[in-house]
Amino acid sequence: MVQDEFWQGPLEAAVQALRSRLPGRPSVGIVLGSGLGAYADRAKASATIPYREIPGFPHCSVEGHAGRLVLTERAGVCIAILQGRVHRYEGYTLEMVTRPVRVLAGLGVTTLIVTCAAGALDEAQPGACMLIEDHLNLMGDNPLIGPAPGGGWFGRFVEMAEAYDPVLLALAEQVARTAGIPMTRGVLAAVAGPTYETRAEAAMLGRLGAQAVSMSTVPEVMAARALGLRVLGLALITNRSGAPLDRQIGHRQVLAMAASRAETVGVWLDGVLDGLSA
C-alpha cells in the first residue's frame, strides 16, 4: 500500500478527510459504471458521501453517475463503492479521472472491481456480460504520464501483461456459472469519446482484437495496477458499436439497458464479494 509520506496535495487531503468520516477501512473497491448505480442504492450503507464533499474529487456531470462514495460491508469485508465516475470527455485530465481510485488505495483498498457500459464489436447482443481479460488503450493519453507520475508515489514502468487478475477472473467465472449468468471473456478497447463509433471505427476496433468498446475504465485500471491493486473488470454490453442509436435519446438507451441488467450484475457482484471473503 502507498505510504502516507508519498501523498501530496489533493490526494492526501481527500484521504485524510475520508478517514475522519468513514467508520471503517475498506479493502475492496467497486466502480459502478453507467446505469449500474442501483447496486450502491440497495447496499446497507454505513456512510454515504457525495463527491462534492470530498476535497479534490472530480464532480460527475453525466446522467447515470450519481457521484457518491458509499461504504458498506458484506461477509465481513469492508467495501467502498464509487457510485459513478468521471470521464476524459467531460474535460478532466486522466489524473483527475483516476484520482478516486488512487484515493481508495490510500484508504487501504487492495482489490478493485471495475464495471462499465460498453458497445459490442462482435456478435454479442445488448444485455450480455463480458469479463475483461485484457484491454486496448486508444485514448491517446495515459494517467501515468507526467514529470513525477502520480505526484511521485509510484513508478513509470508498470507491468500490464496481466492487468486483470487471473485468480479473480476464475472466481468471477465460477460465480457466473453458479448463478446461471451467461458470461464471456474479451478485450475492451478504451476510446476518449464522447461520440459513438462510426461503422468504420467499429470495424477497425474489431480487427485490432477488441470485443467491446467503452469511454472509461482502462485509465482506472492502469492507475490501480501502478498501485499494486488486484483488478477484476466487467463490461455490460448496452449497444452495438457502429449501429445507429436514436440521436435524441442515445445515452438514455444505454442507461435503460444497463438498468435492466443491474439486478443480474448485482447478483454477480454479491457472489464475487462472498468469494473474496471465503
Protein Blocks (a to p, Z undefined) as FASTA:
>chain_A
ZZfklpghjlmmmmmmmmmmpcbdcfbdcdddehilmmmmmpccfbdcdfklpghiacdf
behilopacdddeehiacdddeddddfknopafklmmmmmmmmmmnopabdcdddddddf
blbdehiacddfbdcdfkopafkgcfbgghipacfbdcfklmpafklmmmmmmmmmmnop
acddddddddebjbdcdfklmmmmmmnopabdcfehjlmmmmmmmnopacddddddfbde
hiacdfklmmmmmmmmmmmmmmmmmmmmmmmmmmmmZZ
